[in-house]
Amino acid sequence: MYTKKLVDNLTTGQSKLLSQKRKNSFNQYSNLAEKNFKRIGLFDYQTPEYRAYNKEYIKNKKGLDELIITKMTDNLNNEAEIMAYLDKFTEPLVEKGNKGLGAKYTSMVDAFYNTGLFIKAPAGKEFKVPVEIFYLLEKDNPFLIDNNLIVAEEGSKLTVVIDYEMEVEDFEAFHNGLTRVIVEANAVLNIIKVQRFNDQSVNFDSNFSIISNQGEVNWIPIELGAKTSITNNENLLAEDGSKANISSVYFADGERKMDLAYKMNHQGRHSFSEIETKGVLKDRAKKVFRGDLYFQKGSSQASGAESEEVLMLDKTVVSDSIPALFSEEDNVEGEHAVSAGQIDQNRLFYLMSRGMNEAEAKRMMIEAAFNPIFDKIPLNELKGSVINDIKTRIRE
């Protein structure tokens, strides 16, 4: 199914260097074994038949005239520039710690992607309007492999919102995504990713960033859907004063299975990272959270922190948290904390005594926990839509 012939067809009309990268990635993909995810019980997964994706996905271009946005599937005249950026990710950023989805899934994206974008904020430019990317899956477009490269040049500021959603609820969808990010000196890049597929669908998503001197990347992943969702986010704080933050939210109900892997790799002096994760589990949902802080030799006076707060609405859920700290440098600060528990019955009783029913009281408590992260979403319409999705799930 995923053959050299398919790769050859996908290279038709595409730029020469990117076409060759597809072919090289296919060779890697073919030589790698399928990965099993034991902790959530996913074994021998069979990827569905390849399909093209035929919908427009760039939602908003107003106020973004100076921003460079091109589709990775086009015949591009700047492919040498794109390849130079991609070459920075040729080798794994760091071998130690959790491996995320692994090379089988990333090489699959590089070989078979059917959509994706190259986005670049030119040096010194500040964009107050977010870039909105809207990948909608529907019965005629149930298959998505997106290959995204985002670059914030020196001194630029940009926010990118990527929303993965489905039109109806009665079909299976597949997603495998790869987003690579480069943040140059003194640039600030914010990336909000929202995933809300139905409970028949499978979601794989890999994210990597390299941050230069005094650069900053802020990730806000919001995981609300899919029957099985496996994601990873790995950041290389490569130079002095570089910063990376992950502020994530997840809500899993029904029989959903979720595997989240976050990693901060400190190389630069005075680099700073923070992982803040807030989640809710309901019914018979199962979740694994892996968070790594890694201080490499030379990252003197770096600091990192990670925390996860899990609210378990039912005793039948399974929550597995695996925080880890690795250090090769003495003069660093690293801390991690995990909190998991049931609904506070005293608070619940108090709210219900003020006239709320149980579902309304639980909803208010969950919103209160999530709001510090939701407040970082710059689009009120998107924020309201996400909150409504969670409210609906709590009522069910």
MOUR-V802983 format. One record per residue. N is the residue number from 1. PSI is psi in radians with two decimals (999 if undefined). OMEGA is omega in radians with two decimals (* if undefined). NEAR is the number of other ideal C-beta (glycine too) atoms within 8 Angstrom. Layout:
n=N psi=PSI omega=OMEGA near=NEAR
n=N psi=PSI omega=OMEGA near=NEAR
This chain:
n=1 psi=-0.95 omega=3.12 near=6
n=2 psi=1.48 omega=-2.94 near=9
n=3 psi=3.00 omega=3.06 near=6
n=4 psi=-0.63 omega=3.12 near=7
n=5 psi=-0.72 omega=3.10 near=6
n=6 psi=-0.76 omega=3.11 near=11
n=7 psi=-0.77 omega=3.12 near=13
n=8 psi=-0.69 omega=3.10 near=9
n=9 psi=-0.66 omega=-3.11 near=7
n=10 psi=-0.40 omega=3.14 near=10
n=11 psi=-0.19 omega=-3.12 near=10
n=12 psi=2.10 omega=3.12 near=6
n=13 psi=0.00 omega=-3.14 near=4
n=14 psi=2.82 omega=-3.13 near=11
n=15 psi=2.62 omega=-3.01 near=10
n=16 psi=-0.84 omega=-3.07 near=6
n=17 psi=-0.70 omega=3.12 near=10
n=18 psi=-0.59 omega=3.06 near=13
n=19 psi=-0.72 omega=3.13 near=10
n=20 psi=-0.63 omega=3.10 near=8
n=21 psi=-0.67 omega=3.05 near=11
n=22 psi=-0.83 omega=-3.08 near=15
n=23 psi=-0.72 omega=3.12 near=13
n=24 psi=-0.68 omega=3.14 near=8
n=25 psi=-0.60 omega=3.08 near=12
n=26 psi=-0.71 omega=3.11 near=13
n=27 psi=-0.72 omega=3.10 near=8
n=28 psi=-0.80 omega=3.14 near=11
n=29 psi=-0.74 omega=-3.08 near=12
n=30 psi=-0.46 omega=-3.07 near=6
n=31 psi=0.04 omega=-3.11 near=5
n=32 psi=2.48 omega=3.11 near=10
n=33 psi=2.67 omega=3.05 near=4
n=34 psi=2.48 omega=-3.14 near=7
n=35 psi=2.41 omega=3.03 near=8
n=36 psi=2.61 omega=-3.13 near=7
n=37 psi=1.53 omega=-2.95 near=10
n=38 psi=-0.67 omega=-3.00 near=6
n=39 psi=-0.46 omega=3.08 near=7
n=40 psi=0.07 omega=3.03 near=13
n=41 psi=0.60 omega=3.08 near=8
n=42 psi=1.97 omega=-3.09 near=9
n=43 psi=2.45 omega=3.00 near=7
n=44 psi=0.82 omega=3.13 near=5
n=45 psi=2.35 omega=3.13 near=7
n=46 psi=2.02 omega=3.13 near=4
n=47 psi=2.36 omega=-3.13 near=8
n=48 psi=2.98 omega=-3.13 near=7
n=49 psi=2.45 omega=-3.13 near=5
n=50 psi=2.42 omega=3.06 near=8
n=51 psi=2.63 omega=3.02 near=9
n=52 psi=2.76 omega=3.04 near=5
n=53 psi=2.11 omega=-2.93 near=11
n=54 psi=0.57 omega=3.12 near=5
n=55 psi=2.61 omega=3.02 near=8
n=56 psi=2.43 omega=-3.02 near=3
n=57 psi=-0.05 omega=3.04 near=9
n=58 psi=1.90 omega=-2.97 near=11
n=59 psi=-0.69 omega=-2.99 near=6
n=60 psi=2.21 omega=3.08 near=9
n=61 psi=-0.01 omega=-3.12 near=6
n=62 psi=2.37 omega=-3.13 near=5
n=63 psi=0.20 omega=-3.07 near=6
n=64 psi=0.48 omega=-3.04 near=11
n=65 psi=-0.61 omega=-3.08 near=5
n=66 psi=-0.08 omega=3.11 near=6
n=67 psi=2.45 omega=3.10 near=13
n=68 psi=2.07 omega=3.11 near=8
n=69 psi=2.04 omega=3.09 near=10
n=70 psi=2.64 omega=3.12 near=9
n=71 psi=2.30 omega=-3.09 near=8
n=72 psi=-0.32 omega=-3.13 near=15
n=73 psi=-0.11 omega=-3.11 near=8
n=74 psi=2.96 omega=3.00 near=8
n=75 psi=1.79 omega=-2.95 near=6
n=76 psi=2.49 omega=3.09 near=11
n=77 psi=-0.05 omega=3.12 near=5
n=78 psi=0.52 omega=-3.06 near=8
n=79 psi=-0.51 omega=3.12 near=11
n=80 psi=-0.69 omega=3.08 near=7
n=81 psi=-0.79 omega=3.14 near=7
n=82 psi=-0.76 omega=3.14 near=14
n=83 psi=-0.63 omega=3.11 near=11
n=84 psi=-0.67 omega=3.08 near=8
n=85 psi=-0.79 omega=-3.10 near=11
n=86 psi=-0.54 omega=-3.14 near=11
n=87 psi=-0.40 omega=3.11 near=7
n=88 psi=-0.31 omega=-3.10 near=8
n=89 psi=0.27 omega=-3.05 near=9
n=90 psi=-0.77 omega=3.14 near=5
n=91 psi=2.70 omega=3.04 near=4
n=92 psi=2.43 omega=-3.10 near=5
n=93 psi=-0.79 omega=3.11 near=9
n=94 psi=2.36 omega=-3.13 near=11
n=95 psi=-0.55 omega=-3.02 near=3
n=96 psi=2.57 omega=3.07 near=6
n=97 psi=-2.87 omega=-3.08 near=9
n=98 psi=2.58 omega=-3.03 near=10
n=99 psi=-0.05 omega=3.14 near=6
n=100 psi=-2.53 omega=-3.13 near=11
n=101 psi=-0.58 omega=3.11 near=14
n=102 psi=2.98 omega=-2.99 near=9
n=103 psi=-0.43 omega=3.14 near=8
n=104 psi=-0.75 omega=-3.08 near=12
n=105 psi=-0.63 omega=3.12 near=13
n=106 psi=-0.67 omega=3.10 near=11
n=107 psi=-0.52 omega=3.05 near=13
n=108 psi=-0.74 omega=3.10 near=14
n=109 psi=-0.85 omega=-3.10 near=15
n=110 psi=-0.47 omega=-3.14 near=11
n=111 psi=-0.67 omega=-2.89 near=14
n=112 psi=0.23 omega=-3.07 near=13
n=113 psi=2.43 omega=3.11 near=13
n=114 psi=0.07 omega=3.06 near=13
n=115 psi=-3.14 omega=3.14 near=13
n=116 psi=2.88 omega=-3.01 near=12
n=117 psi=2.59 omega=2.86 near=13
n=118 psi=2.08 omega=-3.12 near=15
n=119 psi=2.26 omega=3.12 near=14
n=120 psi=2.22 omega=3.02 near=10
n=121 psi=2.03 omega=-3.11 near=15
n=122 psi=2.71 omega=-3.08 near=10
n=123 psi=2.34 omega=3.04 near=8
n=124 psi=-0.02 omega=-3.09 near=8
n=125 psi=2.34 omega=3.08 near=11
n=126 psi=2.11 omega=-3.11 near=6
n=127 psi=1.98 omega=-3.11 near=15
n=128 psi=-0.34 omega=3.12 near=4
n=129 psi=2.24 omega=3.13 near=8
n=130 psi=2.62 omega=2.92 near=12
n=131 psi=2.25 omega=-3.13 near=15
n=132 psi=2.07 omega=3.09 near=10
n=133 psi=2.22 omega=-3.02 near=12
n=134 psi=1.74 omega=3.10 near=9
n=135 psi=1.83 omega=-3.14 near=15
n=136 psi=2.18 omega=3.07 near=10
n=137 psi=2.37 omega=-3.10 near=15
n=138 psi=3.12 omega=-3.05 near=10
n=139 psi=-0.61 omega=3.12 near=7
n=140 psi=-0.22 omega=3.13 near=5
n=141 psi=1.21 omega=-3.05 near=12
n=142 psi=0.11 omega=-2.94 near=11
n=143 psi=2.14 omega=-3.06 near=14
n=144 psi=2.17 omega=2.96 near=15
n=145 psi=1.82 omega=-3.06 near=14
n=146 psi=2.36 omega=-3.09 near=15
n=147 psi=1.84 omega=-3.03 near=12
n=148 psi=2.39 omega=3.06 near=14
n=149 psi=2.13 omega=-3.09 near=16
n=150 psi=2.23 omega=-3.10 near=15
n=151 psi=2.22 omega=3.00 near=12
n=152 psi=1.86 omega=-3.12 near=16
n=153 psi=2.99 omega=-3.01 near=13
n=154 psi=2.22 omega=3.05 near=9
n=155 psi=0.12 omega=-3.12 near=8
n=156 psi=2.85 omega=3.07 near=17
n=157 psi=2.28 omega=-3.05 near=11
n=158 psi=2.54 omega=3.00 near=15
n=159 psi=2.29 omega=3.12 near=12
n=160 psi=2.25 omega=3.10 near=13
n=161 psi=2.16 omega=3.10 near=15
n=162 psi=2.05 omega=-3.05 near=12
n=163 psi=2.06 omega=3.10 near=10
n=164 psi=2.05 omega=-3.04 near=14
n=165 psi=2.92 omega=3.12 near=11
n=166 psi=2.60 omega=-3.07 near=13
n=167 psi=-0.74 omega=3.14 near=7
n=168 psi=3.04 omega=-2.96 near=7
n=169 psi=0.08 omega=-2.98 near=4
n=170 psi=0.71 omega=3.04 near=4
n=171 psi=2.83 omega=3.13 near=8
n=172 psi=2.43 omega=3.08 near=8
n=173 psi=2.76 omega=3.13 near=14
n=174 psi=2.37 omega=3.06 near=11
n=175 psi=2.30 omega=2.95 near=18
n=176 psi=2.01 omega=-3.06 near=12
n=177 psi=2.69 omega=3.09 near=14
n=178 psi=2.09 omega=3.10 near=16
n=179 psi=2.10 omega=3.10 near=15
n=180 psi=2.40 omega=-2.98 near=13
n=181 psi=2.37 omega=3.02 near=15
n=182 psi=2.16 omega=3.12 near=13
n=183 psi=1.99 omega=-3.09 near=15
n=184 psi=-3.12 omega=-2.99 near=13
n=185 psi=2.30 omega=3.04 near=10
n=186 psi=0.28 omega=3.08 near=8
n=187 psi=2.73 omega=3.09 near=17
n=188 psi=2.17 omega=-3.14 near=12
n=189 psi=2.20 omega=3.09 near=18
n=190 psi=2.29 omega=-3.14 near=13
n=191 psi=2.06 omega=3.08 near=16
n=192 psi=2.17 omega=3.09 near=15
n=193 psi=2.22 omega=3.14 near=13
n=194 psi=2.18 omega=3.13 near=13
n=195 psi=2.09 omega=3.13 near=16
n=196 psi=1.10 omega=3.05 near=10
n=197 psi=2.94 omega=-3.12 near=14
n=198 psi=3.10 omega=-3.02 near=11
n=199 psi=0.28 omega=2.99 near=9
n=200 psi=-0.08 omega=-2.93 near=8
n=201 psi=2.84 omega=3.13 near=15
n=202 psi=2.37 omega=-3.09 near=12
n=203 psi=2.16 omega=2.98 near=14
n=204 psi=2.39 omega=-3.11 near=12
n=205 psi=2.17 omega=-3.14 near=16
n=206 psi=2.42 omega=-3.10 near=14
n=207 psi=2.32 omega=-3.13 near=16
n=208 psi=2.48 omega=3.06 near=13
n=209 psi=2.63 omega=3.02 near=14
n=210 psi=2.13 omega=-3.03 near=12
n=211 psi=2.25 omega=-3.10 near=15
n=212 psi=-2.99 omega=-3.04 near=13
n=213 psi=2.05 omega=3.12 near=10
n=214 psi=0.21 omega=3.05 near=10
n=215 psi=2.85 omega=-3.08 near=17
n=216 psi=2.29 omega=3.02 near=13
n=217 psi=2.36 omega=3.12 near=16
n=218 psi=2.00 omega=3.12 near=12
n=219 psi=2.40 omega=3.00 near=14
n=220 psi=1.53 omega=3.08 near=15
n=221 psi=2.30 omega=3.14 near=12
n=222 psi=1.93 omega=-3.06 near=13
n=223 psi=1.93 omega=-3.08 near=15
n=224 psi=-0.14 omega=-2.99 near=12
n=225 psi=-2.88 omega=3.14 near=13
n=226 psi=2.50 omega=3.04 near=15
n=227 psi=-0.78 omega=3.06 near=10
n=228 psi=2.24 omega=3.12 near=11
n=229 psi=2.10 omega=3.14 near=16
n=230 psi=2.06 omega=-3.07 near=13
n=231 psi=2.68 omega=3.02 near=17
n=232 psi=2.69 omega=-3.11 near=14
n=233 psi=1.99 omega=-3.08 near=13
n=234 psi=2.26 omega=-3.06 near=13
n=235 psi=2.31 omega=3.09 near=14
n=236 psi=1.89 omega=3.08 near=12
n=237 psi=1.53 omega=-2.82 near=18
n=238 psi=-0.42 omega=-3.02 near=9
n=239 psi=3.07 omega=-3.04 near=14
n=240 psi=2.35 omega=3.06 near=9
n=241 psi=0.16 omega=3.13 near=11
n=242 psi=2.62 omega=-3.07 near=17
n=243 psi=2.50 omega=3.04 near=12
n=244 psi=2.34 omega=3.13 near=16
n=245 psi=2.42 omega=2.99 near=12
n=246 psi=2.08 omega=3.07 near=14
n=247 psi=1.77 omega=-2.96 near=11
n=248 psi=2.67 omega=3.09 near=16
n=249 psi=2.41 omega=2.99 near=14
n=250 psi=2.60 omega=3.06 near=14
n=251 psi=2.06 omega=-3.12 near=12
n=252 psi=2.24 omega=3.13 near=16
n=253 psi=-3.10 omega=-3.14 near=10
n=254 psi=-2.30 omega=3.14 near=9
n=255 psi=0.35 omega=-3.04 near=8
n=256 psi=2.56 omega=3.07 near=14
n=257 psi=2.35 omega=-3.02 near=14
n=258 psi=2.32 omega=3.10 near=16
n=259 psi=1.97 omega=-3.10 near=13
n=260 psi=2.22 omega=3.14 near=14
n=261 psi=2.06 omega=-3.12 near=14
n=262 psi=2.44 omega=-3.09 near=16
n=263 psi=2.35 omega=3.04 near=15
n=264 psi=2.07 omega=-3.13 near=14
n=265 psi=1.92 omega=-3.10 near=12
n=266 psi=2.11 omega=2.99 near=15
n=267 psi=-0.62 omega=-3.05 near=11
n=268 psi=2.58 omega=3.03 near=14
n=269 psi=2.57 omega=3.12 near=10
n=270 psi=0.34 omega=3.09 near=9
n=271 psi=2.74 omega=-3.04 near=16
n=272 psi=2.39 omega=3.08 near=12
n=273 psi=2.68 omega=3.05 near=15
n=274 psi=2.33 omega=3.02 near=10
n=275 psi=2.06 omega=3.12 near=16
n=276 psi=2.00 omega=-3.06 near=11
n=277 psi=2.29 omega=3.10 near=16
n=278 psi=2.25 omega=-3.07 near=13
n=279 psi=2.78 omega=3.08 near=14
n=280 psi=2.34 omega=3.08 near=14
n=281 psi=2.43 omega=-3.05 near=16
n=282 psi=2.70 omega=3.08 near=13
n=283 psi=-2.05 omega=-3.12 near=10
n=284 psi=0.53 omega=-3.12 near=8
n=285 psi=2.65 omega=-3.14 near=15
n=286 psi=2.34 omega=-3.11 near=15
n=287 psi=2.45 omega=2.99 near=18
n=288 psi=2.26 omega=3.07 near=12
n=289 psi=2.22 omega=3.09 near=16
n=290 psi=2.14 omega=3.12 near=12
n=291 psi=2.15 omega=-3.11 near=16
n=292 psi=2.33 omega=2.89 near=15
n=293 psi=2.17 omega=-3.08 near=16
n=294 psi=2.02 omega=3.11 near=14
n=295 psi=1.88 omega=-3.10 near=13
n=296 psi=2.83 omega=3.13 near=11
n=297 psi=2.25 omega=-3.12 near=5
n=298 psi=-0.14 omega=-3.10 near=7
n=299 psi=0.73 omega=-3.10 near=15
n=300 psi=2.43 omega=3.11 near=10
n=301 psi=0.37 omega=3.01 near=8
n=302 psi=2.75 omega=3.10 near=16
n=303 psi=2.54 omega=3.13 near=10
n=304 psi=2.62 omega=3.12 near=16
n=305 psi=2.56 omega=3.04 near=11
n=306 psi=2.52 omega=3.12 near=16
n=307 psi=2.59 omega=3.04 near=11
n=308 psi=2.31 omega=3.05 near=16
n=309 psi=2.09 omega=-3.09 near=10
n=310 psi=2.23 omega=3.05 near=15
n=311 psi=2.07 omega=-3.08 near=13
n=312 psi=1.94 omega=-3.06 near=12
n=313 psi=-0.34 omega=3.14 near=11
n=314 psi=2.66 omega=3.14 near=9
n=315 psi=-0.14 omega=-3.10 near=5
n=316 psi=-0.03 omega=3.13 near=5
n=317 psi=2.85 omega=3.08 near=15
n=318 psi=2.16 omega=3.14 near=7
n=319 psi=2.13 omega=-3.11 near=11
n=320 psi=2.03 omega=-3.11 near=9
n=321 psi=2.28 omega=-3.07 near=11
n=322 psi=1.37 omega=3.06 near=9
n=323 psi=2.57 omega=-3.12 near=13
n=324 psi=2.56 omega=3.10 near=11
n=325 psi=2.20 omega=3.10 near=9
n=326 psi=2.42 omega=-3.13 near=10
n=327 psi=2.29 omega=3.02 near=9
n=328 psi=0.10 omega=-3.06 near=6
n=329 psi=2.42 omega=-3.07 near=12
n=330 psi=-0.81 omega=-2.97 near=5
n=331 psi=1.18 omega=3.13 near=5
n=332 psi=2.89 omega=3.08 near=14
n=333 psi=2.18 omega=3.10 near=6
n=334 psi=2.42 omega=3.13 near=11
n=335 psi=2.62 omega=3.08 near=7
n=336 psi=2.64 omega=-3.13 near=12
n=337 psi=2.50 omega=3.09 near=8
n=338 psi=2.30 omega=3.11 near=10
n=339 psi=2.17 omega=3.13 near=8
n=340 psi=2.33 omega=-3.13 near=9
n=341 psi=3.02 omega=3.11 near=7
n=342 psi=3.00 omega=3.03 near=8
n=343 psi=2.37 omega=3.06 near=9
n=344 psi=1.89 omega=-3.04 near=8
n=345 psi=-0.56 omega=3.12 near=7
n=346 psi=-0.75 omega=3.10 near=6
n=347 psi=-0.71 omega=3.13 near=9
n=348 psi=-0.80 omega=3.13 near=13
n=349 psi=-0.72 omega=-3.14 near=8
n=350 psi=-0.82 omega=-3.12 near=8
n=351 psi=-0.69 omega=3.13 near=12
n=352 psi=-0.51 omega=3.09 near=11
n=353 psi=-0.26 omega=3.11 near=6
n=354 psi=0.23 omega=3.01 near=6
n=355 psi=-0.03 omega=3.12 near=4
n=356 psi=2.59 omega=2.95 near=9
n=357 psi=3.08 omega=-3.03 near=6
n=358 psi=-0.76 omega=-3.13 near=8
n=359 psi=-0.74 omega=3.13 near=8
n=360 psi=-0.72 omega=3.14 near=9
n=361 psi=-0.75 omega=3.11 near=12
n=362 psi=-0.70 omega=3.14 near=12
n=363 psi=-0.75 omega=3.14 near=12
n=364 psi=-0.68 omega=-3.14 near=10
n=365 psi=-0.68 omega=3.13 near=14
n=366 psi=-0.75 omega=3.10 near=13
n=367 psi=-0.72 omega=3.14 near=10
n=368 psi=-0.64 omega=3.13 near=7
n=369 psi=-0.66 omega=-3.07 near=10
n=370 psi=-0.42 omega=-2.98 near=12
n=371 psi=-0.67 omega=3.12 near=8
n=372 psi=-0.54 omega=3.09 near=8
n=373 psi=-0.72 omega=3.10 near=13
n=374 psi=-0.57 omega=-3.13 near=11
n=375 psi=-0.26 omega=3.11 near=6
n=376 psi=-0.15 omega=3.11 near=11
n=377 psi=2.14 omega=-3.01 near=11
n=378 psi=-0.10 omega=-3.09 near=8
n=379 psi=1.98 omega=-3.08 near=9
n=380 psi=-0.65 omega=3.14 near=5
n=381 psi=-0.78 omega=3.12 near=6
n=382 psi=-0.77 omega=3.13 near=12
n=383 psi=-0.80 omega=3.13 near=10
n=384 psi=-0.67 omega=3.14 near=8
n=385 psi=-0.73 omega=3.13 near=8
n=386 psi=-0.78 omega=3.14 near=14
n=387 psi=-0.71 omega=3.12 near=11
n=388 psi=-0.65 omega=3.08 near=8
n=389 psi=-0.75 omega=-3.14 near=10
n=390 psi=-0.71 omega=3.11 near=15
n=391 psi=-0.73 omega=-3.14 near=9
n=392 psi=-0.73 omega=-3.12 near=8
n=393 psi=-0.67 omega=-3.10 near=11
n=394 psi=-0.60 omega=-3.12 near=11
n=395 psi=-0.49 omega=-3.04 near=7
n=396 psi=999 omega=* near=5
